[in-house]
Amino acid sequence: MLMRLVPRPLLIVLIGSYFCLSSCSSLVTSAIRPAIGNLQQQTDINLVCEGSPAYLLMIDSMLVSSPDNHDLQLSGAQSYSAYATALEECGGVDDKRIAPIADKAKLYGLLLLRRHLPLSTVQDYEELDRELAKLDRSDVPDVFWGTFGWLTWVKNMKGSPEAIADTALIEKIMARLLEIDESYQGGSIHLFFGGYYAAKPTMFGGRPDLSKIHFEKALLLSKRRFLLTQTTYAETLARTTLDQELHDQLLEEVLNFPLDSAPEFGLSNQIAVNRAKRMLEENYFGD
């Protein structure tokens, strides 16, 4: 019955994952980690949308047996976050389809974060501050990707009270990461703060001046090769400040960028190109 219901490629993945559940560390090293690198380099977004579910199912299956496996938690947070972002660009995918993917990104992100930080429903901020102070550069990848998985869920919740409350914790964690290693992942921590200060109204802590500093730093650290920096800069700060010249300049830069010159950011950069095209077509400034 199983073989009639499940497509052959997926069946092979399921069988393979079943036999490695009790000892999957070698598979994580030899197959899953390289697969994540390949996923991040893909420029065919539809291929990512169609091909990722079987891979994500394998990670889920392995984590059922090994819920404390560090590499699997990291792989889960990275993969589900990337897939949620890609799904936003795939035609015909609505929020109901993305929601469970974002939930999984948060689930695995928090598992990863709790290896380093005391996170609970009733947060003890003094204890959190003490543990944040203990973090060093070796902790940055786990804490960054764990927070990124959590942030994927917050973004999908579109301003719900729970998501707004979580944002305060995310800001605190990201601030500590900024102190430790501002250059990590092409300046993505600066990118977070650029968008954060641009999106908030001034009366609630928005700072266009700080936003610009962070965006420019992110561009510098990424050598302008991580194109989501440019599209986020345009979509948040340039539009908020009604700076059409900056807005159009950033988006044209994205469209003119040779994607094959930054293969490590292939998926993110293709998403940025798609967004840049849409944003220019929107005619936001009403020319």
Contacts in CASP RR format, 6 or more apart in sequence:
PFRMAT RR
TARGET T0000
AUTHOR 0000-0000-0000
METHOD contacts of the structure
MODEL  1
MLMRLVPRPLLIVLIGSYFCLSSCSSLVTSAIRPAIGNLQQQTDINLVCE
GSPAYLLMIDSMLVSSPDNHDLQLSGAQSYSAYATALEECGGVDDKRIAP
IADKAKLYGLLLLRRHLPLSTVQDYEELDRELAKLDRSDVPDVFWGTFGW
LTWVKNMKGSPEAIADTALIEKIMARLLEIDESYQGGSIHLFFGGYYAAK
PTMFGGRPDLSKIHFEKALLLSKRRFLLTQTTYAETLARTTLDQELHDQL
LEEVLNFPLDSAPEFGLSNQIAVNRAKRMLEENYFGD
2 11 0 8 1.000
3 11 0 8 1.000
6 14 0 8 1.000
9 54 0 8 1.000
10 54 0 8 1.000
10 57 0 8 1.000
13 54 0 8 1.000
13 55 0 8 1.000
13 57 0 8 1.000
13 58 0 8 1.000
14 57 0 8 1.000
14 58 0 8 1.000
14 61 0 8 1.000
16 58 0 8 1.000
17 24 0 8 1.000
17 57 0 8 1.000
17 58 0 8 1.000
17 61 0 8 1.000
17 62 0 8 1.000
18 61 0 8 1.000
20 27 0 8 1.000
20 62 0 8 1.000
21 61 0 8 1.000
21 62 0 8 1.000
21 64 0 8 1.000
21 65 0 8 1.000
21 66 0 8 1.000
22 65 0 8 1.000
24 62 0 8 1.000
24 65 0 8 1.000
24 66 0 8 1.000
24 69 0 8 1.000
24 72 0 8 1.000
25 69 0 8 1.000
25 71 0 8 1.000
27 62 0 8 1.000
28 62 0 8 1.000
28 69 0 8 1.000
28 71 0 8 1.000
28 72 0 8 1.000
28 75 0 8 1.000
29 71 0 8 1.000
32 58 0 8 1.000
32 59 0 8 1.000
32 71 0 8 1.000
32 72 0 8 1.000
32 75 0 8 1.000
33 71 0 8 1.000
33 75 0 8 1.000
35 55 0 8 1.000
36 75 0 8 1.000
36 78 0 8 1.000
36 79 0 8 1.000
36 82 0 8 1.000
39 48 0 8 1.000
39 52 0 8 1.000
39 55 0 8 1.000
39 79 0 8 1.000
39 82 0 8 1.000
39 267 0 8 1.000
40 82 0 8 1.000
40 264 0 8 1.000
40 265 0 8 1.000
40 266 0 8 1.000
40 267 0 8 1.000
40 268 0 8 1.000
41 263 0 8 1.000
41 264 0 8 1.000
41 266 0 8 1.000
41 267 0 8 1.000
42 48 0 8 1.000
42 266 0 8 1.000
42 267 0 8 1.000
42 270 0 8 1.000
43 259 0 8 1.000
43 266 0 8 1.000
43 267 0 8 1.000
43 269 0 8 1.000
43 270 0 8 1.000
44 270 0 8 1.000
45 86 0 8 1.000
45 89 0 8 1.000
45 90 0 8 1.000
45 267 0 8 1.000
45 270 0 8 1.000
45 271 0 8 1.000
45 274 0 8 1.000
46 90 0 8 1.000
48 82 0 8 1.000
48 83 0 8 1.000
48 86 0 8 1.000
48 267 0 8 1.000
49 83 0 8 1.000
49 86 0 8 1.000
49 87 0 8 1.000
49 89 0 8 1.000
49 90 0 8 1.000
49 93 0 8 1.000
52 79 0 8 1.000
52 83 0 8 1.000
52 86 0 8 1.000
55 79 0 8 1.000
56 76 0 8 1.000
56 79 0 8 1.000
56 80 0 8 1.000
56 83 0 8 1.000
56 104 0 8 1.000
59 72 0 8 1.000
59 75 0 8 1.000
59 76 0 8 1.000
59 79 0 8 1.000
60 104 0 8 1.000
62 69 0 8 1.000
62 72 0 8 1.000
63 69 0 8 1.000
63 72 0 8 1.000
63 73 0 8 1.000
63 76 0 8 1.000
63 108 0 8 1.000
66 72 0 8 1.000
67 111 0 8 1.000
70 112 0 8 1.000
70 115 0 8 1.000
70 142 0 8 1.000
73 108 0 8 1.000
73 109 0 8 1.000
73 111 0 8 1.000
73 112 0 8 1.000
73 115 0 8 1.000
74 112 0 8 1.000
74 141 0 8 1.000
74 142 0 8 1.000
74 145 0 8 1.000
76 104 0 8 1.000
76 105 0 8 1.000
76 108 0 8 1.000
76 109 0 8 1.000
77 105 0 8 1.000
77 108 0 8 1.000
77 109 0 8 1.000
77 111 0 8 1.000
77 112 0 8 1.000
77 145 0 8 1.000
77 146 0 8 1.000
77 148 0 8 1.000
77 149 0 8 1.000
78 145 0 8 1.000
78 148 0 8 1.000
80 101 0 8 1.000
80 102 0 8 1.000
80 104 0 8 1.000
80 105 0 8 1.000
80 108 0 8 1.000
80 149 0 8 1.000
80 152 0 8 1.000
81 105 0 8 1.000
81 145 0 8 1.000
81 148 0 8 1.000
81 149 0 8 1.000
81 152 0 8 1.000
82 267 0 8 1.000
83 101 0 8 1.000
84 98 0 8 1.000
84 101 0 8 1.000
84 102 0 8 1.000
84 105 0 8 1.000
84 152 0 8 1.000
84 156 0 8 1.000
85 152 0 8 1.000
85 268 0 8 1.000
85 271 0 8 1.000
86 267 0 8 1.000
86 271 0 8 1.000
87 93 0 8 1.000
87 97 0 8 1.000
87 98 0 8 1.000
87 101 0 8 1.000
88 98 0 8 1.000
88 271 0 8 1.000
89 271 0 8 1.000
89 274 0 8 1.000
89 275 0 8 1.000
95 156 0 8 1.000
98 156 0 8 1.000
99 156 0 8 1.000
102 152 0 8 1.000
102 153 0 8 1.000
102 155 0 8 1.000
102 156 0 8 1.000
102 157 0 8 1.000
103 153 0 8 1.000
105 148 0 8 1.000
105 149 0 8 1.000
105 150 0 8 1.000
105 152 0 8 1.000
105 153 0 8 1.000
106 149 0 8 1.000
106 150 0 8 1.000
106 152 0 8 1.000
106 153 0 8 1.000
108 146 0 8 1.000
108 149 0 8 1.000
109 145 0 8 1.000
109 146 0 8 1.000
109 147 0 8 1.000
109 148 0 8 1.000
109 149 0 8 1.000
109 150 0 8 1.000
110 119 0 8 1.000
110 146 0 8 1.000
110 150 0 8 1.000
112 142 0 8 1.000
112 143 0 8 1.000
112 145 0 8 1.000
112 146 0 8 1.000
113 119 0 8 1.000
113 142 0 8 1.000
113 143 0 8 1.000
113 146 0 8 1.000
113 147 0 8 1.000
113 150 0 8 1.000
113 173 0 8 1.000
115 142 0 8 1.000
116 131 0 8 1.000
116 135 0 8 1.000
116 139 0 8 1.000
116 142 0 8 1.000
116 143 0 8 1.000
117 128 0 8 1.000
117 131 0 8 1.000
117 132 0 8 1.000
117 143 0 8 1.000
117 173 0 8 1.000
118 124 0 8 1.000
118 127 0 8 1.000
118 128 0 8 1.000
118 131 0 8 1.000
119 128 0 8 1.000
119 169 0 8 1.000
123 169 0 8 1.000
125 172 0 8 1.000
128 169 0 8 1.000
128 172 0 8 1.000
129 172 0 8 1.000
132 172 0 8 1.000
132 173 0 8 1.000
132 176 0 8 1.000
133 176 0 8 1.000
135 143 0 8 1.000
135 176 0 8 1.000
135 177 0 8 1.000
135 180 0 8 1.000
136 180 0 8 1.000
137 180 0 8 1.000
137 181 0 8 1.000
139 180 0 8 1.000
140 177 0 8 1.000
140 180 0 8 1.000
140 181 0 8 1.000
140 184 0 8 1.000
141 184 0 8 1.000
143 173 0 8 1.000
143 176 0 8 1.000
143 177 0 8 1.000
144 177 0 8 1.000
144 184 0 8 1.000
144 185 0 8 1.000
144 188 0 8 1.000
144 189 0 8 1.000
147 170 0 8 1.000
147 173 0 8 1.000
147 174 0 8 1.000
147 177 0 8 1.000
148 188 0 8 1.000
150 166 0 8 1.000
150 170 0 8 1.000
151 170 0 8 1.000
151 192 0 8 1.000
153 163 0 8 1.000
154 163 0 8 1.000
154 166 0 8 1.000
154 167 0 8 1.000
154 170 0 8 1.000
157 163 0 8 1.000
171 196 0 8 1.000
174 189 0 8 1.000
174 192 0 8 1.000
174 193 0 8 1.000
177 184 0 8 1.000
177 189 0 8 1.000
178 189 0 8 1.000
178 190 0 8 1.000
178 193 0 8 1.000
181 189 0 8 1.000
182 189 0 8 1.000
182 190 0 8 1.000
182 217 0 8 1.000
182 221 0 8 1.000
183 221 0 8 1.000
186 218 0 8 1.000
186 221 0 8 1.000
186 222 0 8 1.000
186 226 0 8 1.000
187 217 0 8 1.000
187 218 0 8 1.000
187 221 0 8 1.000
187 222 0 8 1.000
187 226 0 8 1.000
187 229 0 8 1.000
188 218 0 8 1.000
188 226 0 8 1.000
190 214 0 8 1.000
190 215 0 8 1.000
190 217 0 8 1.000
190 218 0 8 1.000
190 221 0 8 1.000
191 214 0 8 1.000
191 215 0 8 1.000
191 218 0 8 1.000
191 226 0 8 1.000
191 228 0 8 1.000
191 229 0 8 1.000
191 232 0 8 1.000
193 210 0 8 1.000
193 211 0 8 1.000
193 214 0 8 1.000
194 210 0 8 1.000
194 211 0 8 1.000
194 212 0 8 1.000
194 214 0 8 1.000
194 215 0 8 1.000
194 218 0 8 1.000
194 232 0 8 1.000
194 233 0 8 1.000
194 236 0 8 1.000
194 237 0 8 1.000
195 211 0 8 1.000
195 214 0 8 1.000
195 215 0 8 1.000
195 232 0 8 1.000
195 236 0 8 1.000
195 237 0 8 1.000
196 211 0 8 1.000
197 205 0 8 1.000
197 206 0 8 1.000
197 207 0 8 1.000
197 208 0 8 1.000
197 210 0 8 1.000
197 211 0 8 1.000
197 214 0 8 1.000
198 206 0 8 1.000
198 208 0 8 1.000
198 211 0 8 1.000
198 215 0 8 1.000
198 236 0 8 1.000
198 237 0 8 1.000
198 240 0 8 1.000
199 206 0 8 1.000
199 236 0 8 1.000
199 240 0 8 1.000
200 206 0 8 1.000
200 207 0 8 1.000
202 208 0 8 1.000
208 237 0 8 1.000
208 240 0 8 1.000
208 241 0 8 1.000
211 236 0 8 1.000
211 237 0 8 1.000
212 237 0 8 1.000
215 229 0 8 1.000
215 232 0 8 1.000
215 233 0 8 1.000
215 237 0 8 1.000
218 226 0 8 1.000
218 229 0 8 1.000
219 229 0 8 1.000
219 230 0 8 1.000
219 233 0 8 1.000
222 229 0 8 1.000
224 230 0 8 1.000
224 253 0 8 1.000
225 257 0 8 1.000
225 261 0 8 1.000
225 262 0 8 1.000
225 265 0 8 1.000
225 269 0 8 1.000
226 262 0 8 1.000
226 265 0 8 1.000
226 268 0 8 1.000
226 269 0 8 1.000
227 254 0 8 1.000
227 257 0 8 1.000
227 265 0 8 1.000
227 268 0 8 1.000
227 269 0 8 1.000
227 272 0 8 1.000
227 273 0 8 1.000
227 276 0 8 1.000
228 268 0 8 1.000
228 269 0 8 1.000
228 271 0 8 1.000
228 272 0 8 1.000
230 250 0 8 1.000
230 251 0 8 1.000
230 253 0 8 1.000
230 254 0 8 1.000
230 272 0 8 1.000
230 276 0 8 1.000
231 250 0 8 1.000
231 251 0 8 1.000
231 254 0 8 1.000
231 272 0 8 1.000
231 275 0 8 1.000
231 276 0 8 1.000
231 279 0 8 1.000
233 246 0 8 1.000
233 250 0 8 1.000
234 246 0 8 1.000
234 247 0 8 1.000
234 250 0 8 1.000
234 251 0 8 1.000
234 276 0 8 1.000
234 279 0 8 1.000
235 275 0 8 1.000
235 279 0 8 1.000
237 243 0 8 1.000
237 246 0 8 1.000
238 244 0 8 1.000
238 246 0 8 1.000
238 247 0 8 1.000
238 250 0 8 1.000
239 247 0 8 1.000
239 284 0 8 1.000
242 285 0 8 1.000
244 285 0 8 1.000
247 279 0 8 1.000
247 284 0 8 1.000
247 285 0 8 1.000
248 280 0 8 1.000
251 276 0 8 1.000
251 279 0 8 1.000
251 280 0 8 1.000
252 276 0 8 1.000
252 280 0 8 1.000
254 272 0 8 1.000
254 273 0 8 1.000
254 276 0 8 1.000
255 273 0 8 1.000
255 276 0 8 1.000
255 277 0 8 1.000
255 280 0 8 1.000
257 269 0 8 1.000
257 273 0 8 1.000
259 266 0 8 1.000
259 269 0 8 1.000
259 270 0 8 1.000
259 273 0 8 1.000
262 269 0 8 1.000
END
